[in-house]
Amino acid sequence: MTDFIRKIIPNAKDDVLAGITVSLAMIPEVVAFAFVAQIDPLVALSGAFIIGLITAIFGGRPGLISGAAGAVAVIFVSMIAEGHTKGMLFDTPVDNMGYFYLLACVILMGIIQIFAGVFKLGRFVRLIPHPVMLGFVNGLAIVIFWAQVKMFSHKTLQVSAEGVKQYVSTFMQGTELYIMLGLVALTMGIIWLLPKITKKIPASLTAILITTLIVVFSGLEVSTVGSYIIEGGGTGLKGEFPTPNLELWQNLPFNLDTLTFILPFAFLAASVGLIESLMTMNLVDELTETRGNGNRECVAQGAGNIVSGLFGGTGGCGMIGQTVININAGGRGRLSGVMMALTLLTFILFTDKLIEQVPIAALVGVMFMMVIETFAWSSFRILKKIPKSDAFVLIIVSTVTVIFDLAIAVFVGVIISALVFAWENAKKIRARKRFKEDGTKIYEIWGPLFFGSISAFNEKFDVKNDPENVEIDFVEARVSDHSAIEAIFGLVEKYQAAGKKITLKHLSEDCKLLLYKSSPIFKDIIIEDIDDPRYHLAANPEDFPNPLGEYKF
């Protein structure tokens, strides 16, 4: 029996300790995101527990940590505010209506993510170029670093003359700042030094415990998890076990107006959540030299968000910071994620007073070390060695991630990479010209023929001055898409309009099938050969009964 358990959980000790470490680092970050979204911290913590547990058990990437992430929380800010306003305009006004819209949006977000997994959209993350991945990692490391810098401040609630409430941050000064810096440095020093002495105990967890004990027994006046939550408007960590939120069904109007209101936010949150989760999965794949299942991760993320919404929690996704902490602490299996979720729940239910004494400095130190580990320092070294276009993409993605958000950065990076790829390949089309003994002119086409190279392809031919017989040989070319087929069709039409005979050689079966269906005249133009290539077009020809329309010669 023991051997059987070891096979299922080969890394149990490291997974358990890593999960505990991550749960400690999870609390202040999730609480901070709750303040950003203007929701109760316990709503975010409940969501982190539910999403973290479900994705750890059913997700496609063991070792990946999910929770109530900031990338998703930011999307809900305006929706919650608008929801509160809409609730007050009902025939029977409803307080805190933005919260009920949030829960409905999280459920719809989960449904969209499940559909993405069912339709296997997760595999498209494999198309993300490496420069985009590097830019994503660097940009997110900068964002996380800046979020920790903000921890060196205190929030105070101010009320204007008009009654508008807002939190104002005041940066630490004097002795308090020096103590904070010293504790952060101590935490980072322990995390750096301990693995050089022994790897049997997790460095991050040990650093948090040592720093906490020093603060508790020395009586230092420092910012702690408890004081941080209270400064943000919360009452503490004490909570209840998440149960189905029946008020959602009582207060939320199930009509078209509700759907049109929450759908844009749900779609954006689902997209951002999946992109961050799948990008984090790719990072873990590289760190552990294993491969996760993107489609399964989509379904698990969706299921986690649906259950979280039903039980009154907020939405979430994969969290790169906590995932890197988990991997660095030795967490490799599903048990690490399960342990993170269960430990987080235990903190909320039973050990809230103890966790509230953990100094923020210890957690900031852990996050700073995670930033150092996450940032791709090699990108500075390779910037001058890689193509300028790749260097440009890397810098742009990093910058957009910091200024805007991850989803926009990835889309921008992929689009720029695709355009650069198309432009570079468009310049590779070549035509070698020679004549047969009978005077037939042969064009031997080299390179990819697709939408980007059509213009250069057409420039290779001299229809007016060519002889009566012309042969186009695609032996070293690859006809890639329907734009290329259209270009071939148009070229044939030009030669025939000039009263010249043209033949085509070495086209793939897909190309020939499309051309045969477009016009019977191609039966006499295309030369069949046993050496014809066997590659496929970007689409199935059977789906296009007559893609080029009716042409007359």
Secondary structure, DSSP 8 states (H G I E B T S, - for coil): -HHHHHHH-TTHHHHHHHHHHHHHHHHHHHHHHHHHHTS-HHHHHHHHHHHHHHHHHH-SSTT--EES-HHHHHHHHHHHHHHHHHHHTSSS--TTHHHHHHHHHHHHHHHHHHHHHHTTGGGGGGGS-HHHHHHHHHHHHHHHHHHHHTTSEEEEEEE-TT--EEEEEEE--HHHHHHHHHHHHHHHHHHHHHHHH-SSS-HHHHHHHHHHHHHHHHT----BHHHHHHHTT---S--------HHHHHHS--SHHHHHHHHHHHHHHHHHHHHHHHHHHHHHHHHHT----HHHHHHHHHHHHHHHHHTT----EE-HHHHHHHHHTT--SHHHHHHHHHHHHHHHHT-HHHHTTSBHHHHHHHHHHHHHHHS-THHHHHTTTS-HHHHHHHHHHHHHHHHS-HHHHHHHHHHHHHHHHHHHHHTT-EEEEEE-TTS-EEEEEEEEESTTTHHHHHHT--TTTS-SEEEEEEEEEEE-SHHHHHHHHHHHHHHHHTT-EEEEES--HHHHHHHHHH-TTHHHHEE--TT------SS-GGG-SSTT-----
